[in-house]
Amino acid sequence: MGDGSTMMAPQWKPIGDASESAMIKYTQKRQADDENGRNFIKNQRDKHPKLAEVPFNSKNKYQISVHEADGKHLIAMKGAPERIIARCTHVMIDGKTVSIDEQSTHTPGMTHRQRIDAAQLQLSEEGRRVLGFCQYEMTAPTQAEYKAMLDSSTDEPKVGGDKTTYYKERKNAAG
């Protein structure tokens, strides 16, 4: 710059989906690994290979991927919060997994589900983009179970069962 000031350059320039790029940058900033997180995503992808995927589409409004994780399979789902939370029975609060329909200690008189719905509505009204995330850990399914579970022709994939855990993250709609 002409006045002698400096500007920090991004570690990489996003290519492709803006939501994916924002999530990766968010994660990198928060993980202290290999040169301040630069290789965190690559290391996680190498450690937990993707086994199957249902790509995002505008009808379903979610994406599902299945990863190998410590001898088990982790199903990760992200998308429109209303599509994600409808499939969840548990939520992580202060590092603990609890029933999503349990009364919230943070907001008396509301369940965790109601609290999440209210926060999602408020953020959306502020023009923020809200994404839902959930995960489910399972033993390795058979090929037939995979085929049934990952049939993306329906809006009701067989993901999770009774222990799907909901996570939510917010991003400014402007980027």
N, C-alpha and C positions, 0 to 999 in steps of 0.2 A: 504494500500500500504506500502511497506517496508521502504520507505524513510520518512514516516510521513505525506505525502500529502494525500489529500482526493479527492474523485471523486463523483460527484453528480449522483445518480441513477435516471433513468427515473421513472415517476409516474406510468407507466404501460408498459407492453411489448405488442407490436402489435400482434394480432392474425388475420390471414386472409388477405384480400386485402390490399396491400401496399399503394395504392392511398387513400383508405378510412382512413387508419391509419394516413397517413401524414396530411390529411385534419383535422382530429380530433385533432391531436397534434398542428397544426397551430392555430386552433380555441382556444384551451385551453390556449395557451401561451398569447393570446390577450384578454381574457375575465377575468375580475376581479370579481369572484363570488365564494362563498363557497371554502375557502382554496385555493385561487389563481387559480380558474378555474377548479379544479379537478372534480366538479360535474356539470359544466356548460352544457355539452352535455346531461347528464341524465335529468337535469332540463328542458332543451329545448324539449327533446323527450317526457317527461311527460306532459309538457304544450301544445305541439302541436302534438297530436297523429297522426301516419300514418294511412290513410284511404285506400289507394290503391297504387299500385306500378307496374311499368313496369321495370323488372330487366334489367341490362346491358346485351347486347349481342354484339358479334363482328361484326355482320352484320349492326345493327343500329348505334352502337358506341355511345350510350347514355343510361341514366337511368332516369326514371321519378318517382317521388313520390308525392302523394297528402296528405296534412296535414290539420288538423283543426287549424285555427288561428283566434282568436278573432271573432268568429261567422261566419267567412268566410272560404273558402278553398283556400289553397296556393298550387299551383303546382310548384314544384322545379324540374329542369332538369339539369343534368350535363353530360359532355362527351366531345367528340372531338369538338374543337372550331368551325370548319367549319359546323358541324351539328347543333350546338347551335345558332351561330350568324345568320345563314340563316333563322331562325325562329323569329328573333327579329326585333322590330321596334323602340325600345327605348334603351337607355344606361344610366347608372348612372355615372355622371361626377361631381366631387366635391360635392357629396351629393344631386344632383338635377337630376331628370329624364328628359332627352331631346331626341329628335329624333335622331336615330342612323345615319341618312343620313344628318344631319345638319353639317355645316362647323365647324371644330374643332378650338377652340380658342387657344389650346395648340400647334397645328401644322397647321399654315395657309396653305391653298391650299388643305387640305385633309378633308374628312368627318370623323366622328367618326368611321364609319365602316372601312374605308381605314386605319385609324390609328391603329385600333385593328388588322386588317389583317397584317399590316407591323410589328407590335410588335410580333405577333404570329409567323410569319415567322422568324424573327430575333432570337427569343428565341429557336425555333425548330432547327435552324442552329447551335446554340450554344450547342445543345445536351440536352436542357432542356425539361422537360415534361410540356406540356401546356394543361390545362383543361378549358373548358368553363362552365359557370353556368348561368342559367336564372331562373326567377320566374314570376308567373302570379297569381294574386289574383282574385278570382271569387266567386259569390254566390254559395251556395250548389247546385250541379247538381242533376238531377234525376238518378236513377239506369241506365236507358237506355242511358243517356248522358255519364255516367261513362264508360259503356261498349263500346260505340263508341269511346270515347276519348282515352281509354287505350288499344285499340286493337293493340297489339304489332306485329301483323302479317304483318304490313305495315311499310315502312320507313318514312311515313308521318303522325305521330300522330296529332290529332287535339288538339294542345296545344297552348294556348295563345291568339290568335286573334290579335288585334292591339296594345296591351300594354305589350307584353313580354319584360322584361328588362334583358339585358345581363350584366353579371359580369364575370371577368376573374381573374384567379389566376395562379401563376406559381410555379413550384417546380423543384428542380434540379433532373434531371433524375437519378442521382446516389443515390438518397434517401433523 
